[in-house]
């Protein structure tokens, strides 16, 4: 299963981790220098969450980000489920 939010569509993004050496200028040094770069991935904050779907009188399990949980609180679960089914996702 891929690391993708079902509601917002957020997925891992590429990035770079920088390695620094030296003493900071405010500590009376000559400054920090970047001595290396390593590729990395920024992963979304995914959570598997069960919601009670009162229209169908059952629980629905969704894999979503924490920001998507805020979206569900704001717009309502029934609206979000309706959009997911319109996209063709099985809920």
Biopython code that builds the backbone (N, CA, C, O; Angstrom):
import numpy as np
from Bio.PDB.StructureBuilder import StructureBuilder

atoms = [
    (1, "UNK", "N", (0.846, -1.179, 0.000)),
    (1, "UNK", "CA", (0.000, 0.000, 0.000)),
    (1, "UNK", "C", (0.894, 1.245, 0.000)),
    (1, "UNK", "O", (1.831, 1.343, 0.793)),
    (2, "UNK", "N", (0.605, 2.170, -0.871)),
    (2, "UNK", "CA", (1.438, 3.359, -0.983)),
    (2, "UNK", "C", (1.125, 4.352, 0.124)),
    (2, "UNK", "O", (0.057, 4.306, 0.734)),
    (3, "UNK", "N", (2.062, 5.243, 0.374)),
    (3, "UNK", "CA", (1.908, 6.242, 1.429)),
    (3, "UNK", "C", (1.223, 7.482, 0.878)),
    (3, "UNK", "O", (1.852, 8.526, 0.704)),
    (4, "UNK", "N", (-0.070, 7.360, 0.604)),
    (4, "UNK", "CA", (-0.835, 8.460, 0.031)),
    (4, "UNK", "C", (-2.094, 8.653, 0.861)),
    (4, "UNK", "O", (-2.765, 7.685, 1.220)),
    (5, "UNK", "N", (-2.413, 9.911, 1.164)),
    (5, "UNK", "CA", (-3.636, 10.239, 1.896)),
    (5, "UNK", "C", (-4.831, 10.066, 0.965)),
    (5, "UNK", "O", (-4.799, 10.515, -0.181)),
    (6, "UNK", "N", (-5.889, 9.414, 1.457)),
    (6, "UNK", "CA", (-7.063, 9.175, 0.626)),
    (6, "UNK", "C", (-7.849, 10.456, 0.382)),
    (6, "UNK", "O", (-8.492, 10.587, -0.659)),
    (7, "UNK", "N", (-7.814, 11.397, 1.308)),
    (7, "UNK", "CA", (-8.619, 12.612, 1.194)),
    (7, "UNK", "C", (-7.872, 13.719, 0.456)),
    (7, "UNK", "O", (-8.382, 14.264, -0.523)),
    (8, "UNK", "N", (-6.674, 14.053, 0.915)),
    (8, "UNK", "CA", (-5.947, 15.190, 0.344)),
    (8, "UNK", "C", (-5.018, 14.795, -0.803)),
    (8, "UNK", "O", (-4.652, 15.642, -1.618)),
    (9, "UNK", "N", (-4.630, 13.513, -0.876)),
    (9, "UNK", "CA", (-3.721, 13.076, -1.927)),
    (9, "UNK", "C", (-2.266, 13.383, -1.644)),
    (9, "UNK", "O", (-1.430, 13.271, -2.540)),
    (10, "UNK", "N", (-1.942, 13.769, -0.410)),
    (10, "UNK", "CA", (-0.543, 14.049, -0.078)),
    (10, "UNK", "C", (0.264, 12.762, -0.135)),
    (10, "UNK", "O", (-0.209, 11.698, 0.265)),
    (11, "UNK", "N", (1.517, 12.874, -0.650)),
    (11, "UNK", "CA", (2.395, 11.731, -0.779)),
    (11, "UNK", "C", (3.825, 12.151, -0.472)),
    (11, "UNK", "O", (4.083, 13.346, -0.327)),
    (12, "UNK", "N", (4.773, 11.209, -0.367)),
    (12, "UNK", "CA", (6.158, 11.569, -0.053)),
    (12, "UNK", "C", (6.753, 12.521, -1.087)),
    (12, "UNK", "O", (6.490, 12.417, -2.285)),
    (13, "UNK", "N", (7.567, 13.459, -0.582)),
    (13, "UNK", "CA", (8.223, 14.422, -1.458)),
    (13, "UNK", "C", (9.733, 14.309, -1.285)),
    (13, "UNK", "O", (10.214, 14.056, -0.180)),
    (14, "UNK", "N", (10.484, 14.494, -2.372)),
    (14, "UNK", "CA", (11.934, 14.427, -2.253)),
    (14, "UNK", "C", (12.503, 15.679, -1.589)),
    (14, "UNK", "O", (11.919, 16.761, -1.657)),
    (15, "UNK", "N", (13.654, 15.504, -0.947)),
    (15, "UNK", "CA", (14.297, 16.628, -0.297)),
    (15, "UNK", "C", (15.773, 16.344, -0.090)),
    (15, "UNK", "O", (16.291, 15.329, -0.557)),
    (16, "UNK", "N", (16.446, 17.242, 0.612)),
    (16, "UNK", "CA", (17.879, 17.132, 0.843)),
    (16, "UNK", "C", (18.168, 17.396, 2.314)),
    (16, "UNK", "O", (17.621, 18.320, 2.917)),
    (17, "UNK", "N", (19.050, 16.554, 2.885)),
    (17, "UNK", "CA", (19.539, 16.777, 4.247)),
    (17, "UNK", "C", (20.957, 17.342, 4.132)),
    (17, "UNK", "O", (21.808, 16.769, 3.451)),
    (18, "UNK", "N", (21.200, 18.461, 4.797)),
    (18, "UNK", "CA", (22.497, 19.128, 4.724)),
    (18, "UNK", "C", (23.321, 18.807, 5.970)),
    (18, "UNK", "O", (22.806, 18.834, 7.088)),
    (19, "UNK", "N", (24.611, 18.501, 5.765)),
    (19, "UNK", "CA", (25.542, 18.296, 6.865)),
    (19, "UNK", "C", (26.398, 19.550, 6.995)),
    (19, "UNK", "O", (26.992, 20.005, 6.017)),
    (20, "UNK", "N", (26.460, 20.111, 8.203)),
    (20, "UNK", "CA", (27.192, 21.369, 8.421)),
    (20, "UNK", "C", (28.347, 21.143, 9.381)),
    (20, "UNK", "O", (28.264, 20.316, 10.289)),
    (21, "UNK", "N", (29.435, 21.894, 9.168)),
    (21, "UNK", "CA", (30.587, 21.868, 10.071)),
    (21, "UNK", "C", (31.030, 23.274, 10.349)),
    (21, "UNK", "O", (30.774, 24.183, 9.560)),
    (22, "UNK", "N", (31.700, 23.462, 11.474)),
    (22, "UNK", "CA", (32.250, 24.759, 11.819)),
    (22, "UNK", "C", (31.619, 25.287, 13.097)),
    (22, "UNK", "O", (30.790, 24.626, 13.723)),
    (23, "UNK", "N", (32.023, 26.472, 13.465)),
    (23, "UNK", "CA", (31.521, 27.147, 14.659)),
    (23, "UNK", "C", (30.751, 28.379, 14.203)),
    (23, "UNK", "O", (31.229, 29.143, 13.366)),
    (24, "UNK", "N", (29.564, 28.566, 14.754)),
    (24, "UNK", "CA", (28.702, 29.669, 14.342)),
    (24, "UNK", "C", (29.360, 31.018, 14.620)),
    (24, "UNK", "O", (30.161, 31.153, 15.546)),
    (25, "UNK", "N", (29.014, 32.000, 13.814)),
    (25, "UNK", "CA", (29.601, 33.337, 13.962)),
    (25, "UNK", "C", (29.253, 33.961, 15.300)),
    (25, "UNK", "O", (30.068, 34.673, 15.887)),
    (26, "UNK", "N", (28.021, 33.692, 15.797)),
    (26, "UNK", "CA", (27.671, 34.297, 17.084)),
    (26, "UNK", "C", (28.411, 33.635, 18.247)),
    (26, "UNK", "O", (28.370, 34.132, 19.372)),
    (27, "UNK", "N", (29.091, 32.509, 17.977)),
    (27, "UNK", "CA", (29.948, 31.884, 18.985)),
    (27, "UNK", "C", (31.418, 32.187, 18.703)),
    (27, "UNK", "O", (32.313, 31.459, 19.133)),
    (28, "UNK", "N", (31.644, 33.273, 17.974)),
    (28, "UNK", "CA", (32.985, 33.782, 17.654)),
    (28, "UNK", "C", (33.763, 32.868, 16.711)),
    (28, "UNK", "O", (34.994, 32.848, 16.742)),
    (29, "UNK", "N", (33.050, 32.108, 15.872)),
    (29, "UNK", "CA", (33.708, 31.271, 14.882)),
    (29, "UNK", "C", (33.694, 31.952, 13.527)),
    (29, "UNK", "O", (33.346, 33.128, 13.418)),
    (30, "UNK", "N", (34.073, 31.211, 12.495)),
    (30, "UNK", "CA", (34.102, 31.780, 11.149)),
    (30, "UNK", "C", (32.850, 31.431, 10.346)),
    (30, "UNK", "O", (32.728, 31.815, 9.183)),
    (31, "UNK", "N", (31.933, 30.709, 10.961)),
    (31, "UNK", "CA", (30.671, 30.402, 10.289)),
    (31, "UNK", "C", (30.527, 28.929, 9.971)),
    (31, "UNK", "O", (31.494, 28.168, 9.995)),
    (32, "UNK", "N", (29.303, 28.547, 9.676)),
    (32, "UNK", "CA", (28.998, 27.160, 9.335)),
    (32, "UNK", "C", (29.116, 26.949, 7.833)),
    (32, "UNK", "O", (28.670, 27.778, 7.039)),
    (33, "UNK", "N", (29.717, 25.837, 7.459)),
    (33, "UNK", "CA", (29.853, 25.488, 6.049)),
    (33, "UNK", "C", (29.130, 24.178, 5.780)),
    (33, "UNK", "O", (29.179, 23.256, 6.594)),
    (34, "UNK", "N", (28.468, 24.098, 4.653)),
    (34, "UNK", "CA", (27.815, 22.861, 4.252)),
    (34, "UNK", "C", (28.877, 21.951, 3.654)),
    (34, "UNK", "O", (29.542, 22.303, 2.680)),
    (35, "UNK", "N", (29.026, 20.752, 4.265)),
    (35, "UNK", "CA", (30.074, 19.829, 3.816)),
    (35, "UNK", "C", (29.507, 18.616, 3.106)),
    (35, "UNK", "O", (30.265, 17.816, 2.558)),
    (36, "UNK", "N", (28.199, 18.462, 3.102)),
    (36, "UNK", "CA", (27.623, 17.304, 2.428)),
    (36, "UNK", "C", (26.130, 17.454, 2.236)),
    (36, "UNK", "O", (25.456, 18.139, 3.005)),
    (37, "UNK", "N", (25.618, 16.804, 1.198)),
    (37, "UNK", "CA", (24.185, 16.782, 0.928)),
    (37, "UNK", "C", (23.778, 15.334, 0.686)),
    (37, "UNK", "O", (24.437, 14.612, -0.062)),
    (38, "UNK", "N", (22.683, 14.914, 1.326)),
    (38, "UNK", "CA", (22.183, 13.550, 1.183)),
    (38, "UNK", "C", (20.710, 13.632, 0.799)),
    (38, "UNK", "O", (19.944, 14.378, 1.408)),
    (39, "UNK", "N", (20.320, 12.864, -0.209)),
    (39, "UNK", "CA", (18.916, 12.843, -0.609)),
    (39, "UNK", "C", (18.098, 12.131, 0.458)),
    (39, "UNK", "O", (18.564, 11.172, 1.073)),
    (40, "UNK", "N", (16.859, 12.611, 0.676)),
    (40, "UNK", "CA", (15.953, 12.002, 1.636)),
    (40, "UNK", "C", (14.523, 12.192, 1.162)),
    (40, "UNK", "O", (14.277, 12.853, 0.153)),
    (41, "UNK", "N", (13.570, 11.604, 1.902)),
    (41, "UNK", "CA", (12.148, 11.732, 1.572)),
    (41, "UNK", "C", (11.423, 12.340, 2.766)),
    (41, "UNK", "O", (11.642, 11.943, 3.910)),
    (42, "UNK", "N", (10.559, 13.307, 2.482)),
    (42, "UNK", "CA", (9.680, 13.862, 3.492)),
    (42, "UNK", "C", (8.364, 13.098, 3.408)),
    (42, "UNK", "O", (7.648, 13.199, 2.412)),
    (43, "UNK", "N", (8.040, 12.326, 4.462)),
    (43, "UNK", "CA", (6.849, 11.486, 4.441)),
    (43, "UNK", "C", (5.660, 12.229, 5.049)),
    (43, "UNK", "O", (5.832, 13.002, 5.991)),
    (44, "UNK", "N", (4.455, 12.001, 4.519)),
    (44, "UNK", "CA", (3.272, 12.627, 5.112)),
    (44, "UNK", "C", (2.942, 11.972, 6.454)),
    (44, "UNK", "O", (3.288, 10.814, 6.691)),
    (45, "UNK", "N", (2.273, 12.719, 7.323)),
    (45, "UNK", "CA", (1.905, 12.229, 8.648)),
    (45, "UNK", "C", (0.616, 11.405, 8.533)),
    (45, "UNK", "O", (-0.478, 11.897, 8.809)),
    (46, "UNK", "N", (0.773, 10.142, 8.119)),
    (46, "UNK", "CA", (-0.393, 9.293, 7.857)),
    (46, "UNK", "C", (-0.860, 8.578, 9.117)),
    (46, "UNK", "O", (-0.056, 8.151, 9.946)),
    (47, "UNK", "N", (-2.193, 8.457, 9.240)),
    (47, "UNK", "CA", (-2.826, 7.785, 10.361)),
    (47, "UNK", "C", (-3.950, 6.921, 9.796)),
    (47, "UNK", "O", (-4.672, 7.347, 8.896)),
    (48, "UNK", "N", (-4.097, 5.704, 10.327)),
    (48, "UNK", "CA", (-5.244, 4.873, 9.972)),
    (48, "UNK", "C", (-6.318, 5.143, 11.025)),
    (48, "UNK", "O", (-6.103, 4.909, 12.215)),
    (49, "UNK", "N", (-7.461, 5.630, 10.585)),
    (49, "UNK", "CA", (-8.501, 6.115, 11.506)),
    (49, "UNK", "C", (-9.849, 5.520, 11.142)),
    (49, "UNK", "O", (-10.200, 5.428, 9.966)),
    (50, "UNK", "N", (-10.601, 5.118, 12.157)),
    (50, "UNK", "CA", (-11.962, 4.628, 11.959)),
    (50, "UNK", "C", (-12.948, 5.740, 12.300)),
    (50, "UNK", "O", (-12.836, 6.385, 13.342)),
    (51, "UNK", "N", (-13.905, 5.953, 11.417)),
    (51, "UNK", "CA", (-14.958, 6.944, 11.632)),
    (51, "UNK", "C", (-16.304, 6.232, 11.616)),
    (51, "UNK", "O", (-16.506, 5.299, 10.838)),
    (52, "UNK", "N", (-17.224, 6.669, 12.472)),
    (52, "UNK", "CA", (-18.591, 6.142, 12.450)),
    (52, "UNK", "C", (-19.365, 6.898, 11.384)),
    (52, "UNK", "O", (-19.526, 8.116, 11.463)),
    (53, "UNK", "N", (-19.842, 6.163, 10.384)),
    (53, "UNK", "CA", (-20.598, 6.733, 9.276)),
    (53, "UNK", "C", (-22.070, 6.454, 9.544)),
    (53, "UNK", "O", (-22.562, 5.357, 9.278)),
    (54, "UNK", "N", (-22.765, 7.450, 10.071)),
    (54, "UNK", "CA", (-24.132, 7.252, 10.555)),
    (54, "UNK", "C", (-25.131, 7.006, 9.430)),
    (54, "UNK", "O", (-26.164, 6.379, 9.665)),
    (55, "UNK", "N", (-24.858, 7.478, 8.219)),
    (55, "UNK", "CA", (-25.795, 7.269, 7.118)),
    (55, "UNK", "C", (-25.921, 5.792, 6.751)),
    (55, "UNK", "O", (-27.003, 5.324, 6.398)),
    (56, "UNK", "N", (-24.812, 5.064, 6.837)),
    (56, "UNK", "CA", (-24.834, 3.639, 6.516)),
    (56, "UNK", "C", (-24.786, 2.777, 7.765)),
    (56, "UNK", "O", (-24.788, 1.550, 7.667)),
    (57, "UNK", "N", (-24.744, 3.393, 8.926)),
    (57, "UNK", "CA", (-24.759, 2.716, 10.222)),
    (57, "UNK", "C", (-23.605, 1.706, 10.353)),
    (57, "UNK", "O", (-23.808, 0.557, 10.744)),
    (58, "UNK", "N", (-22.384, 2.170, 10.012)),
    (58, "UNK", "CA", (-21.199, 1.312, 10.093)),
    (58, "UNK", "C", (-19.948, 2.169, 10.253)),
    (58, "UNK", "O", (-19.984, 3.386, 10.075)),
    (59, "UNK", "N", (-18.838, 1.508, 10.592)),
    (59, "UNK", "CA", (-17.557, 2.184, 10.677)),
    (59, "UNK", "C", (-16.894, 2.205, 9.308)),
    (59, "UNK", "O", (-17.048, 1.277, 8.515)),
    (60, "UNK", "N", (-16.148, 3.290, 9.039)),
    (60, "UNK", "CA", (-15.358, 3.421, 7.816)),
    (60, "UNK", "C", (-13.906, 3.635, 8.237)),
    (60, "UNK", "O", (-13.615, 4.503, 9.060)),
    (61, "UNK", "N", (-12.999, 2.843, 7.671)),
    (61, "UNK", "CA", (-11.575, 2.981, 7.964)),
    (61, "UNK", "C", (-10.916, 3.731, 6.815)),
    (61, "UNK", "O", (-11.025, 3.335, 5.655)),
    (62, "UNK", "N", (-10.230, 4.820, 7.154)),
    (62, "UNK", "CA", (-9.549, 5.637, 6.157)),
    (62, "UNK", "C", (-8.085, 5.774, 6.524)),
    (62, "UNK", "O", (-7.732, 5.811, 7.702)),
    (63, "UNK", "N", (-7.231, 5.849, 5.508)),
    (63, "UNK", "CA", (-5.811, 6.142, 5.707)),
    (63, "UNK", "C", (-5.596, 7.573, 5.262)),
    (63, "UNK", "O", (-5.622, 7.872, 4.069)),
    (64, "UNK", "N", (-5.380, 8.464, 6.233)),
    (64, "UNK", "CA", (-5.316, 9.887, 5.908)),
    (64, "UNK", "C", (-4.310, 10.615, 6.774)),
    (64, "UNK", "O", (-3.827, 10.087, 7.776)),
    (65, "UNK", "N", (-4.003, 11.834, 6.370)),
    (65, "UNK", "CA", (-3.093, 12.673, 7.134)),
    (65, "UNK", "C", (-3.863, 13.370, 8.246)),
    (65, "UNK", "O", (-5.093, 13.409, 8.236)),
    (66, "UNK", "N", (-3.129, 13.915, 9.195)),
    (66, "UNK", "CA", (-3.779, 14.617, 10.298)),
    (66, "UNK", "C", (-4.454, 15.896, 9.815)),
    (66, "UNK", "O", (-5.449, 16.324, 10.401)),
    (67, "UNK", "N", (-3.932, 16.512, 8.762)),
    (67, "UNK", "CA", (-4.598, 17.685, 8.205)),
    (67, "UNK", "C", (-5.917, 17.301, 7.544)),
    (67, "UNK", "O", (-6.848, 18.106, 7.515)),
    (68, "UNK", "N", (-6.012, 16.074, 7.010)),
    (68, "UNK", "CA", (-7.265, 15.606, 6.421)),
    (68, "UNK", "C", (-8.314, 15.362, 7.498)),
    (68, "UNK", "O", (-9.508, 15.516, 7.243)),
    (69, "UNK", "N", (-7.883, 14.984, 8.698)),
    (69, "UNK", "CA", (-8.832, 14.815, 9.803)),
    (69, "UNK", "C", (-9.460, 16.160, 10.165)),
    (69, "UNK", "O", (-10.639, 16.224, 10.514)),
    (70, "UNK", "N", (-8.678, 17.224, 10.082)),
    (70, "UNK", "CA", (-9.213, 18.564, 10.323)),
    (70, "UNK", "C", (-10.200, 18.949, 9.223)),
    (70, "UNK", "O", (-11.203, 19.611, 9.489)),
    (71, "UNK", "N", (-9.917, 18.538, 7.999)),
    (71, "UNK", "CA", (-10.824, 18.796, 6.883)),
    (71, "UNK", "C", (-12.161, 18.087, 7.101)),
    (71, "UNK", "O", (-13.221, 18.653, 6.833)),
    (72, "UNK", "N", (-12.105, 16.844, 7.589)),
    (72, "UNK", "CA", (-13.326, 16.088, 7.861)),
    (72, "UNK", "C", (-14.122, 16.755, 8.981)),
    (72, "UNK", "O", (-15.351, 16.805, 8.917)),
    (73, "UNK", "N", (-13.441, 17.266, 10.005)),
    (73, "UNK", "CA", (-14.133, 17.977, 11.081)),
    (73, "UNK", "C", (-14.830, 19.228, 10.555)),
    (73, "UNK", "O", (-15.924, 19.570, 11.003)),
    (74, "UNK", "N", (-14.203, 19.897, 9.618)),
    (74, "UNK", "CA", (-14.747, 21.158, 9.119)),
    (74, "UNK", "C", (-15.898, 20.932, 8.135)),
    (74, "UNK", "O", (-16.943, 21.572, 8.248)),
    (75, "UNK", "N", (-15.712, 20.023, 7.169)),
    (75, "UNK", "CA", (-16.688, 19.852, 6.089)),
    (75, "UNK", "C", (-17.715, 18.773, 6.368)),
    (75, "UNK", "O", (-18.812, 18.808, 5.810)),
    (76, "UNK", "N", (-17.382, 17.814, 7.219)),
    (76, "UNK", "CA", (-18.292, 16.714, 7.512)),
    (76, "UNK", "C", (-17.883, 15.445, 6.795)),
    (76, "UNK", "O", (-17.388, 15.481, 5.668)),
    (77, "UNK", "N", (-18.095, 14.318, 7.466)),
    (77, "UNK", "CA", (-17.688, 13.028, 6.915)),
    (77, "UNK", "C", (-18.505, 12.651, 5.682)),
    (77, "UNK", "O", (-17.963, 12.092, 4.729)),
    (78, "UNK", "N", (-19.791, 12.949, 5.692)),
    (78, "UNK", "CA", (-20.638, 12.547, 4.571)),
    (78, "UNK", "C", (-20.244, 13.252, 3.268)),
    (78, "UNK", "O", (-20.315, 12.653, 2.195)),
    (79, "UNK", "N", (-19.833, 14.508, 3.358)),
    (79, "UNK", "CA", (-19.400, 15.251, 2.163)),
    (79, "UNK", "C", (-18.101, 14.668, 1.616)),
    (79, "UNK", "O", (-17.946, 14.503, 0.406)),
    (80, "UNK", "N", (-17.166, 14.357, 2.521)),
    (80, "UNK", "CA", (-15.866, 13.824, 2.103)),
    (80, "UNK", "C", (-16.035, 12.436, 1.478)),
    (80, "UNK", "O", (-15.408, 12.136, 0.462)),
    (81, "UNK", "N", (-16.876, 11.591, 2.079)),
    (81, "UNK", "CA", (-17.096, 10.244, 1.536)),
    (81, "UNK", "C", (-17.761, 10.322, 0.162)),
    (81, "UNK", "O", (-17.445, 9.542, -0.736)),
    (82, "UNK", "N", (-18.677, 11.265, 0.011)),
    (82, "UNK", "CA", (-19.346, 11.443, -1.279)),
    (82, "UNK", "C", (-18.337, 11.806, -2.370)),
    (82, "UNK", "O", (-18.425, 11.297, -3.487)),
    (83, "UNK", "N", (-17.372, 12.691, -2.052)),
    (83, "UNK", "CA", (-16.340, 13.075, -3.019)),
    (83, "UNK", "C", (-15.402, 11.907, -3.332)),
    (83, "UNK", "O", (-14.995, 11.728, -4.479)),
    (84, "UNK", "N", (-15.056, 11.106, -2.302)),
    (84, "UNK", "CA", (-14.186, 9.957, -2.530)),
    (84, "UNK", "C", (-14.844, 8.962, -3.475)),
    (84, "UNK", "O", (-14.190, 8.419, -4.365)),
    (85, "UNK", "N", (-16.123, 8.726, -3.284)),
    (85, "UNK", "CA", (-16.828, 7.792, -4.157)),
    (85, "UNK", "C", (-16.986, 8.352, -5.567)),
    (85, "UNK", "O", (-17.007, 7.589, -6.532)),
    (86, "UNK", "N", (-17.097, 9.676, -5.700)),
    (86, "UNK", "CA", (-17.167, 10.291, -7.019)),
    (86, "UNK", "C", (-15.853, 10.129, -7.779)),
    (86, "UNK", "O", (-15.843, 10.026, -9.006)),
    (87, "UNK", "N", (-14.728, 10.106, -7.025)),
    (87, "UNK", "CA", (-13.417, 9.879, -7.638)),
    (87, "UNK", "C", (-13.220, 8.425, -8.050)),
    (87, "UNK", "O", (-12.345, 8.114, -8.858)),
    (88, "UNK", "N", (-14.043, 7.534, -7.487)),
    (88, "UNK", "CA", (-13.923, 6.125, -7.827)),
    (88, "UNK", "C", (-13.231, 5.302, -6.768)),
    (88, "UNK", "O", (-12.937, 4.131, -7.007)),
    (89, "UNK", "N", (-12.954, 5.876, -5.584)),
    (89, "UNK", "CA", (-12.327, 5.120, -4.518)),
    (89, "UNK", "C", (-13.364, 4.294, -3.780)),
    (89, "UNK", "O", (-14.509, 4.714, -3.612)),
    (90, "UNK", "N", (-12.946, 3.106, -3.338)),
    (90, "UNK", "CA", (-13.832, 2.252, -2.571)),
    (90, "UNK", "C", (-13.729, 2.652, -1.106)),
    (90, "UNK", "O", (-12.635, 2.686, -0.541)),
    (91, "UNK", "N", (-14.865, 2.954, -0.493)),
    (91, "UNK", "CA", (-14.887, 3.366, 0.916)),
    (91, "UNK", "C", (-15.804, 2.429, 1.670)),
    (91, "UNK", "O", (-15.981, 2.579, 2.879)),
]
sb = StructureBuilder()
sb.init_structure("model")
sb.init_model(0)
sb.init_chain("A")
sb.init_seg("    ")
for serial, (resi, resn, name, xyz) in enumerate(atoms, 1):
    if name == "N":
        sb.init_residue(resn, " ", resi, " ")
    sb.init_atom(name, np.array(xyz, "f"), 0.0, 1.0, " ", f" {name:<3s}", serial, name[0])
structure = sb.get_structure()
